[in-house]
Amino acid sequence: MRQLNWQKSSFSGDQANCVEIASDGDLVLLRESDDPSIVVTTTRAKLNAWIQGAKAGEFDHFTV
């Protein structure tokens, strides 16, 4: 895999629960900063649909 520009969420802070995101063409890649060998790859359209669901509260039960 070529060098990607990974960006960490400003909400991550100094704790071990950091998620990073990068793009590679039409793909979006997500990884945990404490185990960067595991990468989830999706499309921009699918990630946007997921973000809209998260904003609407569809996944709130996972964080309780």
N, C-alpha and C positions, 0 to 999 in steps of 0.2 A: 504494500500500500504506500502511495506517495505521501509526502509530508502534508498534513492538513493543519489549518488554523483553528485549533480548538478554543472554544469560548466557554468559560465557566459562568454559571448563574451568579448574579450579584447577591442572591438570597442564600447562597451556600455557606458563606461565612468561613470560619476556620475549622468547622466540624468535618467529620468523615462522610457526610451525606451530600457530596458534591456530584452534580451531573454536568457533563460537558457536551457541547453540540458543535458540529462542523458540517460544512456542505462540500459536496464533490459533484459538480455538474448539477443534474436534476435530483440527486440523492441527498438526504439529510442523515447524518450519523449521530448517534447518542452513545455515551459511555459514562461509566462511573469513574471518577478520578482515582479512587483507591484501587481499582482493578481495570486499567485501561485496555486489557487484552480482550475484554468482552465488549463488542460493539453491536448495537442494534441499528440496522439500516432500513430506512423507509423513504417514501417520496414526500415532496413538499405538500402535495394535495392531501395525503393521508395524515401527515403531521398537523396540517391546518385543521382538518376535520376533528382530530383528537383534541387540539387546543380549544376549539369551539365547545366541544363537549365538557372539557375541564372548566372552562369559564362559566358554563351553564350549571355546574355543580354535579354533573353526572357521575363523577368519580370520588366525591367527597367521602363516601363510606369507606374508602380504602385508607384514609388518613386519620380515622378516629381510633 
